[in-house]
Amino acid sequence: MALPSPNSISAASHPSSPFHLHLKLQPIPNLPALSFPRSLPLNLPVLRLGRPLLPPPPLASSGSGGIDIGGGGDGDLPSGGGGGGGDEDAGDDDASVNRREALFVLAQLGRKLESLPADLAAAVEGGRVPGEIVQRFADLEKSGLFRWLLQFGGFKERLLADDLFLAKVAMECGVGIFTKTAAEYERRRENFVKELDFVIADVVMAIVADFMLVWLPAPTVSLQPPLAVNAGSIAKFFHNCPDNAFQVALAGTSYSLLQRVGAIARNGAKLFAVGTSASLIGTGVTNALIKARKAVSKDFDGETEDIPIVSTSVAYGVYMAVSSNLRYQILAGVIEQRMLEPLLHRHKLALSALCFAVRTGNTFLGSLLWVDYAKWIGIQ
């Protein structure tokens, strides 16, 4: 039997059949069209993936297992989750990052922590110095002169903060020798050679003062251990003050405004002692030489009157504590460290030339200010 077509069936199973079957399909009513958007809005949850844990850097500690960069404990980096824990937690995080950076630099250099000096190793372990300081120490050790100077704590702290510190000492003392000798020659003229002992005494005292003017206000990397618990509050305050009031603080370290003011006061007291002592020695030696010359040679026509030792020395100490202190702190902490070094840190020769020019101008300005100050208080 044949299947009927889908539209109509008008034939029987045989053409000679007397019956004719007619089927009529009813039309299907029109259905409303359904609109389907091209993209269905799927509300899928946002997935946030945590930062993957990177493998730790190679170990730079000793084989005793005293310091482990990749293991747990104090050396771990802070995790990505969790809320803020305050300033103390932030300080701990900075110390942890500093420690890892420093140990990673040591590992790259192929050195152990024990190869560093004890104070620097303790600072690295405590997270008080970043990796750049360790790298600078390694670079300085390549020079025989710097390697010898790094054995002394004061030079070490200053060279780690400024690798041009020794050059600046040479600049300052060189300019001081030249200007002081020129001033002595201008004052003595034809008696310059005859009074060479006076000249040497004055120049030596000037060199000592110039050296301390570079040494005390220079920025440093503090490697000193913390004070004892029973130390006084004043001692603790000045211990935490920077050596330069305007110096840039290392990562993980900060100085308050009061601590920076304390740096000015502390260096001012030191420079007052240095200036007064240098002037006392220099003026006393000069007066002693004058009296010795007069006793030996009756026709000595040198300086006829003694220089007032105490008043001159105190006046010079006050001048160094105020004028020299502020000028050299601004010079080292603002002009050199904050302005010139960021611009020319890759061009050491140009940086040295500009530092020399600025320090020469500062010395000339200081000479003018001293003359005006001495005339104002009546010692000249």
Number of C-alpha atoms within 10 A of each C-alpha: 6 7 7 12 8 7 8 11 15 11 14 16 11 9 9 7 9 8 11 12 9 10 11 9 9 6 6 6 6 6 6 6 6 6 6 7 7 6 6 7 7 6 6 6 6 6 6 6 6 9 9 6 7 7 7 13 15 15 22 23 21 14 10 7 8 8 18 21 22 16 10 9 10 16 22 17 18 15 10 8 8 7 6 9 8 8 9 10 12 14 16 18 20 21 25 25 23 26 26 27 21 27 29 21 21 23 17 14 13 11 17 16 21 13 12 16 13 12 14 25 19 18 21 26 22 16 26 23 28 24 20 14 19 23 17 15 21 17 13 19 15 10 11 10 10 18 16 12 17 20 11 10 16 16 18 24 19 22 24 22 22 21 17 16 19 17 14 21 17 16 21 22 21 15 19 23 18 12 18 20 18 13 13 19 16 11 11 16 12 10 12 16 12 11 17 14 14 19 19 15 16 22 20 16 19 21 19 15 22 22 17 17 24 23 20 21 29 26 27 23 22 24 19 14 10 9 12 8 7 7 9 10 9 8 10 15 13 16 18 19 22 27 26 26 27 23 23 18 13 15 15 18 12 14 15 11 11 11 18 20 15 21 24 23 17 19 23 24 18 18 26 24 19 20 27 26 18 22 25 22 17 21 23 18 16 22 19 13 16 20 17 11 16 16 11 9 10 8 9 13 11 13 12 10 9 13 15 13 17 14 16 20 23 18 20 24 25 20 22 28 24 17 15 24 26 16 17 23 25 19 21 24 20 18 16 21 21 16 11 16 18 11 12 14 12 10 10 13 11 13 19 19 12 15 23 18 12 14 20 18 12 17 19 13 12 17 14 11 15 17 12 13 17 15 11 10 11 10 13 11
